[in-house]
Amino acid sequence: MPVSDKLPPAISDQVARWPEFRMGVNRVRVELADGRVFDDVMVAGGRIVGVLGQPEIPFDASDVVAIADFADAPLPPGY
């Protein structure tokens, strides 16, 4: 499974304070420097480990400028 580089420290520290979605994993929404937003991003150990519905991570972790807890959002069909 491809894993991203580490998230920026301020972003990673923010995620570390949230309850886990699954063991060791946080489900988040990210906003990138170019304005794109991705829901259902999985983060573990300060790294992006996957994006639901995407075969690969479609952005660099260093491009994340904002992050929000997404654990309580309904899962997409099939998950």
N, C-alpha and C positions, 0 to 999 in steps of 0.2 A: 504494500500500500504506500503510495507516495505521501510524504509528509513535508510540510512547508518549513521554511526557516522560522526562527523564533519571531513571535510577535514583538512589536515595540514594547519596551519594559513597562511603560505606564498602562498600556492596554492589557498586557499579561497580568499585571498586578490587580487590575480591576476585575478581570475574570476570576482570578484566584479567590476573591472574596465571595463569589456567588455559590449557591448550592449546586451540586453536580446534577446533571440530567440523567446520566447513567454512571456507573462506577468509573471514576477518573475522567469523565468527559463532560464538558459543558456544551450546550446547544445555544448558539448565539446568532445575532444578526450583525453584519459588519457593513460599514460604509467606507468606501475607498476614496483616496485623494481625488480621483477623477469624477466622483459623484455617484458611481455605481453602488448599488446596495445588494447584498446577498443574504438571504434568509437561510436557516437550516445549516449553518456552518458548525462543524464539530471541532472543538478545541480540547487538547489534552497536553499537559506538561508545557503550556506556553506556546504550543505549536498548533497550526491548523492541520487536522488529520483527515478531513474530508468535508465535502459539500454534498448534501443529499441531492440526488438526481444528476450529479456531474461525475463523469468517469475520472477526471483529474481536477486538481485545485486550479480554478481559472484565474487566479491572481496571486501576486506576491504578498506575503505577510507584511512586508515593509510598507505596503501601500495602504494598510488599514489605518484610518484616522479616528474612527469612532466605533463603538461596540455596544450592543445591548443584549441583555439576557433574553433568550428566546425559548427557554425550557417549557413554559406553560402554553405555548402556541400549539394548536392542533397539528398533528403530524399529517403530511401529505398522504393521499391514498396509497396503499401498498407498503407502508412502513409501520 
